[in-house]
Amino acid sequence: MSVVWILAILIALSVHEFSHALVGTALGDDTARRAGRLTLNPFAHIDVMGFLMLLFIGFGWGKSVPFNPYNLRYPKWGPTLVALAGPFSNLLQIIVFGFALKGVTTLGALPIDNLLVQFLGLLVVINTVIMLFNIIPIPPLDGSKVLLSLLDAPRHAHLRHTIETRGPILLLGLVILDTFFGLNIFGHLFGGVIHLVYQLF
């Protein structure tokens, strides 16, 4: 397990979780700030078990950023904005680190085995995977908040309850199938986008 791999994961996860806290605070809820999550310090955002699983299995998680939806400025779409702040931060990182990678490999003419090139490449890939995984509309992933906001009408109450209670089980089942049975579900879903990102940078 290389140091650059661990460092790239820490950066991507920390910025992702910090962005949730930043947007929640900007929308009027100070829950994340009071919980010490309005920081880029990775130790505030890393869940030990989730981090170890991410390193050794390829699937993991950071600490969920707390927020009170009743404190948010926009009751319907506030939770969605807080949720999407994470994937959006990953998109920004892809762009920043992608152009940095292009700069050092073309203008700087650094070889592919250079440590900086490998580090920037890992940052692009890891942020792409985290972004794509989190926009899946299955609880507790960030993308589910968009779906639940669209289904806020009273007539959808039963469907919302079903999604919120069974979504985590469905997600866990997909991860188990993907990780331990080699079905490569997420690889097929994300492969084309990752290839496109590589082509761009």
C-alpha positions in Angstrom: 0.0 0.0 0.0 1.8 3.1 -1.2 1.9 6.4 0.7 0.6 8.4 -2.4 -2.5 6.1 -2.5 -3.3 6.7 1.1 -2.7 10.4 0.8 -4.9 10.7 -2.3 -7.7 9.0 -0.5 -7.4 11.2 2.6 -7.5 14.4 0.4 -10.5 13.3 -1.7 -12.5 12.1 1.3 -11.7 15.1 3.5 -12.6 17.7 0.8 -15.8 15.7 0.1 -17.0 15.7 3.7 -15.8 19.3 4.4 -18.0 20.4 1.5 -21.1 18.9 3.0 -20.3 20.8 6.2 -19.6 24.0 4.4 -22.8 24.1 2.4 -24.9 23.0 5.5 -23.3 25.9 7.4 -23.9 28.4 4.5 -27.6 27.4 4.4 -28.1 28.2 8.1 -27.4 25.0 10.0 -24.4 25.0 12.4 -24.7 21.4 13.4 -21.6 20.3 11.4 -19.6 23.3 12.7 -20.5 22.4 16.3 -19.5 18.8 15.6 -16.1 19.9 14.5 -16.6 19.0 10.8 -16.1 22.4 9.2 -12.4 21.6 8.7 -10.1 20.0 6.1 -8.4 18.0 8.8 -8.7 14.4 7.6 -8.9 13.1 11.2 -12.2 14.8 11.6 -13.7 13.0 8.7 -12.2 9.6 8.6 -14.1 6.6 9.9 -11.4 4.0 10.9 -13.3 0.9 9.7 -14.6 2.6 6.5 -11.1 3.8 5.7 -9.4 0.4 6.2 -12.1 -1.2 4.1 -11.5 1.4 1.4 -7.8 0.7 1.4 -7.9 -3.1 1.4 -11.2 -4.0 -0.2 -11.9 -1.1 -2.4 -15.2 -0.1 -0.8 -15.4 2.2 2.3 -16.8 5.4 3.7 -16.0 8.5 5.7 -17.9 9.8 8.7 -21.3 11.1 7.7 -21.6 14.8 8.2 -24.5 15.7 10.6 -27.0 18.3 9.7 -30.5 19.4 10.8 -32.8 19.7 7.8 -35.2 21.9 9.8 -32.5 24.6 10.2 -31.7 24.8 6.5 -32.8 27.9 4.5 -34.6 25.8 1.9 -36.7 23.1 3.5 -37.3 21.1 0.3 -34.0 21.3 -1.6 -31.7 22.2 1.3 -30.8 18.6 2.1 -30.2 18.0 -1.6 -27.8 20.9 -1.8 -25.9 19.7 1.2 -25.8 16.2 -0.2 -24.6 17.2 -3.7 -21.9 19.4 -2.3 -19.8 16.3 -1.8 -19.9 15.0 -5.3 -19.5 18.5 -6.7 -16.3 18.9 -4.7 -15.0 15.7 -6.2 -15.8 17.1 -9.7 -13.9 20.3 -8.9 -11.0 18.2 -7.7 -11.0 16.1 -10.9 -10.8 19.3 -12.9 -8.0 20.9 -10.8 -5.9 17.8 -10.4 -6.6 16.8 -14.0 -5.2 20.0 -15.4 -2.3 19.8 -13.0 -1.6 16.3 -14.3 -1.7 17.5 -17.9 0.6 20.4 -17.0 3.3 18.3 -15.4 3.2 15.6 -18.2 3.2 18.0 -21.1 4.7 21.3 -20.1 6.9 19.7 -17.4 7.6 16.6 -19.5 7.7 14.4 -16.4 7.7 10.6 -17.1 4.7 8.4 -16.3 6.6 6.8 -13.4 7.3 10.1 -11.7 5.8 10.1 -8.1 4.0 13.5 -8.7 2.5 12.2 -11.9 1.3 9.0 -10.1 -0.1 11.1 -7.2 -2.1 13.4 -9.4 -3.3 10.5 -11.5 -4.6 8.7 -8.4 -6.3 11.9 -7.2 -8.2 12.1 -10.5 -9.2 8.4 -10.4 -10.2 8.3 -6.8 -12.3 11.5 -7.0 -14.0 10.2 -10.1 -14.9 6.9 -8.3 -16.1 8.7 -5.2 -18.2 11.2 -7.2 -19.8 8.5 -9.4 -20.5 6.2 -6.5 -22.1 8.9 -4.4 -24.5 10.1 -7.0 -26.2 6.7 -7.2 -29.8 7.4 -5.9 -29.8 4.8 -3.2 -29.7 5.7 0.5 -27.5 6.5 2.3 -25.6 7.8 -0.7 -25.8 11.5 -1.6 -27.7 11.0 -4.8 -30.7 9.6 -2.8 -31.4 13.1 -1.4 -32.3 14.3 -4.9 -34.7 11.4 -5.4 -36.3 11.9 -1.9 -36.7 15.6 -2.5 -38.5 14.9 -5.8 -40.8 12.5 -3.9 -41.7 14.9 -1.0 -45.4 15.0 -1.8 -47.6 13.2 0.8 -48.8 10.7 -1.8 -45.2 9.4 -2.0 -44.8 8.8 1.7 -44.9 5.0 1.5 -42.4 5.0 -1.4 -40.1 7.3 0.4 -40.2 5.0 3.5 -39.5 2.0 1.3 -36.5 3.7 -0.3 -35.1 5.0 3.0 -35.4 1.6 4.8 -34.6 -0.8 2.1 -32.0 1.3 0.2 -29.1 0.6 2.5 -29.8 -3.2 2.3 -29.9 -3.0 -1.5 -26.7 -1.0 -1.6 -24.9 -3.5 0.8 -26.1 -6.4 -1.4 -24.7 -4.7 -4.5 -21.4 -4.1 -2.8 -21.1 -7.7 -1.6 -21.9 -9.1 -5.0 -19.4 -6.7 -6.6 -16.6 -7.3 -4.1 -16.8 -10.9 -3.2 -18.4 -12.5 -6.3 -16.5 -10.6 -8.9 -19.5 -9.3 -10.8 -17.8 -5.9 -11.4 -21.1 -4.1 -11.3 -19.6 -0.7 -10.4 -16.8 -1.3 -12.8 -19.2 -1.6 -15.7 -21.2 1.4 -14.5 -18.2 3.7 -13.9 -15.7 2.3 -16.5 -16.8 4.5 -19.4 -16.7 7.7 -17.4 -13.3 6.9 -16.0 -12.0 6.2 -19.5 -13.4 9.5 -20.7 -11.7 11.4 -17.8 -8.4 9.7 -18.7 -8.9 10.8 -22.3 -9.4 14.4 -21.3 -6.3 14.6 -19.1 
